[in-house]
Amino acid sequence: GSPVQSSLIYERLRALRKRHKHTPLLAFVEDSACSGGYYIACAADEIIADPNSIVGSIGVITRGFGYVKAIKKEGLSRRVHTAGESKSGLDPFLPERKSDLRHQRRLLHEIHANFIEAVKVGRGPRLDAEAAARLHQRTQSTGCMPQIFSQPSKSTIRRLTRNGAGLFDGSVYSGAVAMEVGLVDSLGEMRTDLQRRYGRYVRIERVEPEPSIDYSRLLRFLF
């Protein structure tokens, strides 16, 4: 999802939490809460996921293609005129420049740092960075998640924990494992969880946004 839109929704939800302090804000994860979806979920007081939900992906990514050889093969000459040295950075029809790549990485790291900060603010001490680091080490050393594995050194775990391995490196987990590392608070689904909290007769209402255009008035005006 868009980092800007995720941030806007996250901040709006946190503002509503502050305004309505006695009303808990709960985030229920069904299929997934990854990347921008998880960014938004971190604004909640609690995150509840299905054991099979996919959760995490705290990272930033950009994708593209290079057409340098293709355009040369077709005998095409592309003409681009700019004012500004960096205006045509990472043009897919031109070879990549090291300066463009450095700038792109700087942008990605900056946005990633903002994402990490939002997660830390939202989740606080519930995040278990050491558990995530151990999980990362186990996965990297075996390629799977067996019950028996060689114990890494304490210094290795400290280093991985400092670097956010398994937590802030884009890793994704099932809901059950996400709970182990503090990305979610509990396992369940919305109706059952709300009944447990507020009684079996709790009523769930869907709130739809008001349309920005009153189409009935518009039709009366036109006809």
Phi and psi in degrees as GROMACS dihedral restraints (atoms count N, CA, C in turn):
[ dihedral_restraints ]
;  ai    aj    ak    al  type     phi  dphi    fc
    3     4     5     6     1   -65.6    20    10
    4     5     6     7     1   127.9    20    10
    6     7     8     9     1   -63.1    20    10
    7     8     9    10     1   -32.8    20    10
    9    10    11    12     1   -68.3    20    10
   10    11    12    13     1   -50.4    20    10
   12    13    14    15     1   -64.7    20    10
   13    14    15    16     1   -38.0    20    10
   15    16    17    18     1   -61.4    20    10
   16    17    18    19     1   -43.4    20    10
   18    19    20    21     1   -65.1    20    10
   19    20    21    22     1   -41.6    20    10
   21    22    23    24     1   -62.4    20    10
   22    23    24    25     1   -44.7    20    10
   24    25    26    27     1   -67.2    20    10
   25    26    27    28     1   -42.5    20    10
   27    28    29    30     1   -56.6    20    10
   28    29    30    31     1   -49.2    20    10
   30    31    32    33     1   -66.9    20    10
   31    32    33    34     1   -36.7    20    10
   33    34    35    36     1   -64.9    20    10
   34    35    36    37     1   -43.0    20    10
   36    37    38    39     1   -64.8    20    10
   37    38    39    40     1   -39.4    20    10
   39    40    41    42     1   -66.2    20    10
   40    41    42    43     1   -35.9    20    10
   42    43    44    45     1   -65.5    20    10
   43    44    45    46     1   -39.8    20    10
   45    46    47    48     1   -66.5    20    10
   46    47    48    49     1   -38.0    20    10
   48    49    50    51     1   -60.3    20    10
   49    50    51    52     1   -42.6    20    10
   51    52    53    54     1   -66.5    20    10
   52    53    54    55     1   -37.6    20    10
   54    55    56    57     1   -73.0    20    10
   55    56    57    58     1   -36.2    20    10
   57    58    59    60     1  -114.4    20    10
   58    59    60    61     1    70.1    20    10
   60    61    62    63     1   -62.8    20    10
   61    62    63    64     1   -26.8    20    10
   63    64    65    66     1   -95.2    20    10
   64    65    66    67     1     5.0    20    10
   66    67    68    69     1  -111.2    20    10
   67    68    69    70     1   110.8    20    10
   69    70    71    72     1   -67.1    20    10
   70    71    72    73     1   140.6    20    10
   72    73    74    75     1  -104.1    20    10
   73    74    75    76     1   115.3    20    10
   75    76    77    78     1  -111.6    20    10
   76    77    78    79     1   136.5    20    10
   78    79    80    81     1  -111.4    20    10
   79    80    81    82     1   121.3    20    10
   81    82    83    84     1  -105.9    20    10
   82    83    84    85     1   125.3    20    10
   84    85    86    87     1  -100.1    20    10
   85    86    87    88     1   127.0    20    10
   87    88    89    90     1  -100.8    20    10
   88    89    90    91     1   -97.5    20    10
   90    91    92    93     1   -67.9    20    10
   91    92    93    94     1   -48.0    20    10
   93    94    95    96     1  -159.2    20    10
   94    95    96    97     1   153.8    20    10
   96    97    98    99     1  -138.4    20    10
   97    98    99   100     1    83.9    20    10
   99   100   101   102     1  -119.1    20    10
  100   101   102   103     1   147.1    20    10
  102   103   104   105     1    52.4    20    10
  103   104   105   106     1  -116.3    20    10
  105   106   107   108     1   -60.1    20    10
  106   107   108   109     1   -33.8    20    10
  108   109   110   111     1   -64.0    20    10
  109   110   111   112     1   -40.2    20    10
  111   112   113   114     1   -72.5    20    10
  112   113   114   115     1   -36.2    20    10
  114   115   116   117     1   -51.3    20    10
  115   116   117   118     1   -49.8    20    10
  117   118   119   120     1   -65.9    20    10
  118   119   120   121     1   -42.6    20    10
  120   121   122   123     1   -59.9    20    10
  121   122   123   124     1   -29.2    20    10
  123   124   125   126     1   -66.7    20    10
  124   125   126   127     1   -11.5    20    10
  126   127   128   129     1   -76.5    20    10
  127   128   129   130     1   -14.3    20    10
  129   130   131   132     1   -80.5    20    10
  130   131   132   133     1   159.7    20    10
  132   133   134   135     1   -67.3    20    10
  133   134   135   136     1   -38.9    20    10
  135   136   137   138     1  -140.1    20    10
  136   137   138   139     1   149.1    20    10
  138   139   140   141     1  -118.5    20    10
  139   140   141   142     1   123.3    20    10
  141   142   143   144     1  -116.2    20    10
  142   143   144   145     1   128.9    20    10
  144   145   146   147     1  -127.8    20    10
  145   146   147   148     1   157.8    20    10
  147   148   149   150     1   -75.1    20    10
  148   149   150   151     1   149.1    20    10
  150   151   152   153     1   -55.8    20    10
  151   152   153   154     1   -27.4    20    10
  153   154   155   156     1   -99.0    20    10
  154   155   156   157     1     3.8    20    10
  156   157   158   159     1   -62.6    20    10
  157   158   159   160     1   153.5    20    10
  159   160   161   162     1  -104.1    20    10
  160   161   162   163     1   123.4    20    10
  162   163   164   165     1  -131.5    20    10
  163   164   165   166     1   143.1    20    10
  165   166   167   168     1   121.0    20    10
  166   167   168   169     1  -124.0    20    10
  168   169   170   171     1    57.2    20    10
  169   170   171   172     1    49.8    20    10
  171   172   173   174     1   -81.8    20    10
  172   173   174   175     1    86.0    20    10
  174   175   176   177     1  -164.2    20    10
  175   176   177   178     1  -177.9    20    10
  177   178   179   180     1  -133.3    20    10
  178   179   180   181     1   139.2    20    10
  180   181   182   183     1  -139.8    20    10
  181   182   183   184     1   148.3    20    10
  183   184   185   186     1  -136.8    20    10
  184   185   186   187     1   143.7    20    10
  186   187   188   189     1  -128.6    20    10
  187   188   189   190     1   158.0    20    10
  189   190   191   192     1  -172.6    20    10
  190   191   192   193     1  -178.6    20    10
  192   193   194   195     1  -130.5    20    10
  193   194   195   196     1   154.8    20    10
  195   196   197   198     1  -111.8    20    10
  196   197   198   199     1   128.5    20    10
  198   199   200   201     1  -114.3    20    10
  199   200   201   202     1    22.3    20    10
  201   202   203   204     1   -59.5    20    10
  202   203   204   205     1   -50.4    20    10
  204   205   206   207     1   -70.4    20    10
  205   206   207   208     1   -35.6    20    10
  207   208   209   210     1   -65.2    20    10
  208   209   210   211     1   -43.4    20    10
  210   211   212   213     1   -69.9    20    10
  211   212   213   214     1   -32.4    20    10
  213   214   215   216     1   -69.9    20    10
  214   215   216   217     1   -40.4    20    10
  216   217   218   219     1   -62.6    20    10
  217   218   219   220     1   -36.3    20    10
  219   220   221   222     1   -82.6    20    10
  220   221   222   223     1    -3.5    20    10
  222   223   224   225     1    71.4    20    10
  223   224   225   226     1    28.9    20    10
  225   226   227   228     1   -95.5    20    10
  226   227   228   229     1   147.4    20    10
  228   229   230   231     1  -121.4    20    10
  229   230   231   232     1   114.5    20    10
  231   232   233   234     1   -90.1    20    10
  232   233   234   235     1   137.6    20    10
  234   235   236   237     1  -119.4    20    10
  235   236   237   238     1   115.8    20    10
  237   238   239   240     1  -128.2    20    10
  238   239   240   241     1   130.2    20    10
  240   241   242   243     1  -120.0    20    10
  241   242   243   244     1   128.8    20    10
  243   244   245   246     1  -132.8    20    10
  244   245   246   247     1   158.7    20    10
  246   247   248   249     1  -119.3    20    10
  247   248   249   250     1   108.3    20    10
  249   250   251   252     1   126.0    20    10
  250   251   252   253     1   122.9    20    10
  252   253   254   255     1   -59.4    20    10
  253   254   255   256     1   -35.7    20    10
  255   256   257   258     1  -101.3    20    10
  256   257   258   259     1     9.4    20    10
  258   259   260   261     1   -63.4    20    10
  259   260   261   262     1   -35.1    20    10
  261   262   263   264     1  -105.8    20    10
  262   263   264   265     1    32.6    20    10
  264   265   266   267     1   -62.2    20    10
  265   266   267   268     1   143.6    20    10
  267   268   269   270     1    56.1    20    10
  268   269   270   271     1    38.4    20    10
  270   271   272   273     1   -64.9    20    10
  271   272   273   274     1   123.0    20    10
  273   274   275   276     1   -65.9    20    10
  274   275   276   277     1   -13.3    20    10
  276   277   278   279     1   -97.9    20    10
  277   278   279   280     1     3.6    20    10
  279   280   281   282     1  -124.6    20    10
  280   281   282   283     1   152.5    20    10
  282   283   284   285     1   -59.3    20    10
  283   284   285   286     1   145.9    20    10
  285   286   287   288     1   -66.7    20    10
  286   287   288   289     1   138.3    20    10
  288   289   290   291     1  -102.1    20    10
  289   290   291   292     1   142.3    20    10
  291   292   293   294     1   -59.7    20    10
  292   293   294   295     1   -37.0    20    10
  294   295   296   297     1   -64.9    20    10
  295   296   297   298     1   -37.9    20    10
  297   298   299   300     1   -66.0    20    10
  298   299   300   301     1   -41.3    20    10
  300   301   302   303     1   -65.2    20    10
  301   302   303   304     1   -39.9    20    10
  303   304   305   306     1   -62.6    20    10
  304   305   306   307     1   -42.8    20    10
  306   307   308   309     1   -64.8    20    10
  307   308   309   310     1   -41.7    20    10
  309   310   311   312     1   -63.4    20    10
  310   311   312   313     1   -43.8    20    10
  312   313   314   315     1   -63.6    20    10
  313   314   315   316     1   -38.5    20    10
  315   316   317   318     1   -62.5    20    10
  316   317   318   319     1   -42.8    20    10
  318   319   320   321     1   -62.6    20    10
  319   320   321   322     1   -45.6    20    10
  321   322   323   324     1   -61.7    20    10
  322   323   324   325     1   -43.6    20    10
  324   325   326   327     1   -66.0    20    10
  325   326   327   328     1   -36.2    20    10
  327   328   329   330     1   -65.7    20    10
  328   329   330   331     1   -45.8    20    10
  330   331   332   333     1   -66.1    20    10
  331   332   333   334     1   -38.8    20    10
  333   334   335   336     1   -61.6    20    10
  334   335   336   337     1   -42.1    20    10
  336   337   338   339     1   -61.6    20    10
  337   338   339   340     1   -39.6    20    10
  339   340   341   342     1   -64.8    20    10
  340   341   342   343     1   -40.1    20    10
  342   343   344   345     1   -61.5    20    10
  343   344   345   346     1   -48.6    20    10
  345   346   347   348     1   -59.1    20    10
  346   347   348   349     1   -43.4    20    10
  348   349   350   351     1   -62.6    20    10
  349   350   351   352     1   -40.6    20    10
  351   352   353   354     1   -63.3    20    10
  352   353   354   355     1   -39.8    20    10
  354   355   356   357     1   -66.2    20    10
  355   356   357   358     1   -43.3    20    10
  357   358   359   360     1   -63.1    20    10
  358   359   360   361     1   -41.5    20    10
  360   361   362   363     1   -65.5    20    10
  361   362   363   364     1   -43.3    20    10
  363   364   365   366     1   -72.0    20    10
  364   365   366   367     1   -40.4    20    10
  366   367   368   369     1   -96.1    20    10
  367   368   369   370     1   -29.9    20    10
  369   370   371   372     1    57.6    20    10
  370   371   372   373     1  -138.4    20    10
  372   373   374   375     1   -69.8    20    10
  373   374   375   376     1    -5.5    20    10
  375   376   377   378     1   -70.8    20    10
  376   377   378   379     1   -22.0    20    10
  378   379   380   381     1   -68.2    20    10
  379   380   381   382     1   132.0    20    10
  381   382   383   384     1  -112.1    20    10
  382   383   384   385     1    85.7    20    10
  384   385   386   387     1   -64.4    20    10
  385   386   387   388     1   -35.0    20    10
  387   388   389   390     1   -68.6    20    10
  388   389   390   391     1   -41.9    20    10
  390   391   392   393     1   -61.8    20    10
  391   392   393   394     1   -39.9    20    10
  393   394   395   396     1   -65.9    20    10
  394   395   396   397     1   -39.3    20    10
  396   397   398   399     1   -64.7    20    10
  397   398   399   400     1   -41.7    20    10
  399   400   401   402     1   -64.9    20    10
  400   401   402   403     1   -39.7    20    10
  402   403   404   405     1   -64.7    20    10
  403   404   405   406     1   -41.8    20    10
  405   406   407   408     1   -61.2    20    10
  406   407   408   409     1   -46.8    20    10
  408   409   410   411     1   -62.4    20    10
  409   410   411   412     1   -42.1    20    10
  411   412   413   414     1   -63.3    20    10
  412   413   414   415     1   -42.4    20    10
  414   415   416   417     1   -67.4    20    10
  415   416   417   418     1   -42.7    20    10
  417   418   419   420     1   -67.0    20    10
  418   419   420   421     1   -35.4    20    10
  420   421   422   423     1   -82.8    20    10
  421   422   423   424     1   -21.4    20    10
  423   424   425   426     1  -119.6    20    10
  424   425   426   427     1   -20.8    20    10
  426   427   428   429     1    80.1    20    10
  427   428   429   430     1     2.5    20    10
  429   430   431   432     1  -153.1    20    10
  430   431   432   433     1  -166.3    20    10
  432   433   434   435     1  -127.2    20    10
  433   434   435   436     1    69.2    20    10
  435   436   437   438     1   -75.9    20    10
  436   437   438   439     1   165.6    20    10
  438   439   440   441     1   -75.1    20    10
  439   440   441   442     1   -27.7    20    10
  441   442   443   444     1  -115.0    20    10
  442   443   444   445     1   128.3    20    10
  444   445   446   447     1  -154.6    20    10
  445   446   447   448     1   160.9    20    10
  447   448   449   450     1   -71.3    20    10
  448   449   450   451     1   138.1    20    10
  450   451   452   453     1   -76.3    20    10
  451   452   453   454     1   125.0    20    10
  453   454   455   456     1   -73.3    20    10
  454   455   456   457     1   160.9    20    10
  456   457   458   459     1   -71.3    20    10
  457   458   459   460     1   158.4    20    10
  459   460   461   462     1   -62.9    20    10
  460   461   462   463     1   -36.8    20    10
  462   463   464   465     1   -66.1    20    10
  463   464   465   466     1   -36.1    20    10
  465   466   467   468     1   -64.3    20    10
  466   467   468   469     1   -44.4    20    10
  468   469   470   471     1   -64.6    20    10
  469   470   471   472     1   -40.6    20    10
  471   472   473   474     1   -61.8    20    10
  472   473   474   475     1   -42.8    20    10
  474   475   476   477     1   -64.7    20    10
  475   476   477   478     1   -45.6    20    10
  477   478   479   480     1   -64.6    20    10
  478   479   480   481     1   -38.2    20    10
  480   481   482   483     1   -63.9    20    10
  481   482   483   484     1   -43.6    20    10
  483   484   485   486     1   -59.8    20    10
  484   485   486   487     1   -38.4    20    10
  486   487   488   489     1   -83.7    20    10
  487   488   489   490     1    -1.7    20    10
  489   490   491   492     1    72.4    20    10
  490   491   492   493     1    24.4    20    10
  492   493   494   495     1   -61.6    20    10
  493   494   495   496     1   135.0    20    10
  495   496   497   498     1    79.9    20    10
  496   497   498   499     1    -8.6    20    10
  498   499   500   501     1  -121.8    20    10
  499   500   501   502     1   -52.7    20    10
  501   502   503   504     1  -112.3    20    10
  502   503   504   505     1    21.2    20    10
  504   505   506   507     1  -107.1    20    10
  505   506   507   508     1    14.3    20    10
  507   508   509   510     1    90.7    20    10
  508   509   510   511     1     3.7    20    10
  510   511   512   513     1   -64.0    20    10
  511   512   513   514     1   147.7    20    10
  513   514   515   516     1  -122.1    20    10
  514   515   516   517     1   149.8    20    10
  516   517   518   519     1  -136.8    20    10
  517   518   519   520     1   161.3    20    10
  519   520   521   522     1   -69.8    20    10
  520   521   522   523     1   162.6    20    10
  522   523   524   525     1   -57.0    20    10
  523   524   525   526     1   -38.8    20    10
  525   526   527   528     1   -63.9    20    10
  526   527   528   529     1   -45.3    20    10
  528   529   530   531     1   -73.7    20    10
  529   530   531   532     1   -34.4    20    10
  531   532   533   534     1   -59.0    20    10
  532   533   534   535     1   -33.4    20    10
  534   535   536   537     1   -68.0    20    10
  535   536   537   538     1   -34.5    20    10
  537   538   539   540     1   -63.0    20    10
  538   539   540   541     1   -33.5    20    10
  540   541   542   543     1  -100.0    20    10
  541   542   543   544     1     5.4    20    10
  543   544   545   546     1    86.2    20    10
  544   545   546   547     1    13.3    20    10
  546   547   548   549     1   -78.1    20    10
  547   548   549   550     1   -25.9    20    10
  549   550   551   552     1  -131.0    20    10
  550   551   552   553     1   162.2    20    10
  552   553   554   555     1   -95.2    20    10
  553   554   555   556     1   -35.6    20    10
  555   556   557   558     1  -157.8    20    10
  556   557   558   559     1   169.9    20    10
  558   559   560   561     1  -108.7    20    10
  559   560   561   562     1   140.9    20    10
  561   562   563   564     1   163.1    20    10
  562   563   564   565     1  -170.6    20    10
  564   565   566   567     1  -134.6    20    10
  565   566   567   568     1   162.4    20    10
  567   568   569   570     1   -57.8    20    10
  568   569   570   571     1   -53.6    20    10
  570   571   572   573     1   -63.0    20    10
  571   572   573   574     1   -47.6    20    10
  573   574   575   576     1   -63.4    20    10
  574   575   576   577     1   -41.7    20    10
  576   577   578   579     1   -65.2    20    10
  577   578   579   580     1   -42.9    20    10
  579   580   581   582     1   -67.7    20    10
  580   581   582   583     1   -35.5    20    10
  582   583   584   585     1   -64.9    20    10
  583   584   585   586     1   -38.3    20    10
  585   586   587   588     1   -64.3    20    10
  586   587   588   589     1   -37.6    20    10
  588   589   590   591     1   -79.3    20    10
  589   590   591   592     1   -41.5    20    10
  591   592   593   594     1  -121.8    20    10
  592   593   594   595     1     4.7    20    10
  594   595   596   597     1   104.5    20    10
  595   596   597   598     1   158.1    20    10
  597   598   599   600     1   -68.1    20    10
  598   599   600   601     1   -19.5    20    10
  600   601   602   603     1   -98.6    20    10
  601   602   603   604     1    16.9    20    10
  603   604   605   606     1   -58.5    20    10
  604   605   606   607     1   141.0    20    10
  606   607   608   609     1  -109.2    20    10
  607   608   609   610     1   132.3    20    10
  609   610   611   612     1  -105.6    20    10
  610   611   612   613     1   123.6    20    10
  612   613   614   615     1  -116.8    20    10
  613   614   615   616     1   137.8    20    10
  615   616   617   618     1   -91.2    20    10
  616   617   618   619     1   125.3    20    10
  618   619   620   621     1  -102.5    20    10
  619   620   621   622     1   117.9    20    10
  621   622   623   624     1   -97.8    20    10
  622   623   624   625     1   141.6    20    10
  624   625   626   627     1   -66.8    20    10
  625   626   627   628     1   145.9    20    10
  627   628   629   630     1   -70.0    20    10
  628   629   630   631     1   137.7    20    10
  630   631   632   633     1   -63.6    20    10
  631   632   633   634     1   140.2    20    10
  633   634   635   636     1   -73.7    20    10
  634   635   636   637     1   -18.7    20    10
  636   637   638   639     1  -121.7    20    10
  637   638   639   640     1   128.2    20    10
  639   640   641   642     1   -84.0    20    10
  640   641   642   643     1    95.0    20    10
  642   643   644   645     1   -66.9    20    10
  643   644   645   646     1   -30.9    20    10
  645   646   647   648     1   -64.5    20    10
  646   647   648   649     1   -41.9    20    10
  648   649   650   651     1   -67.8    20    10
  649   650   651   652     1   -37.3    20    10
  651   652   653   654     1   -63.4    20    10
  652   653   654   655     1   -42.4    20    10
  654   655   656   657     1   -65.3    20    10
  655   656   657   658     1   -39.7    20    10
  657   658   659   660     1   -63.6    20    10
  658   659   660   661     1   -36.7    20    10
  660   661   662   663     1   -67.9    20    10
  661   662   663   664     1   -39.2    20    10
  663   664   665   666     1   -76.1    20    10
  664   665   666   667     1   -33.8    20    10
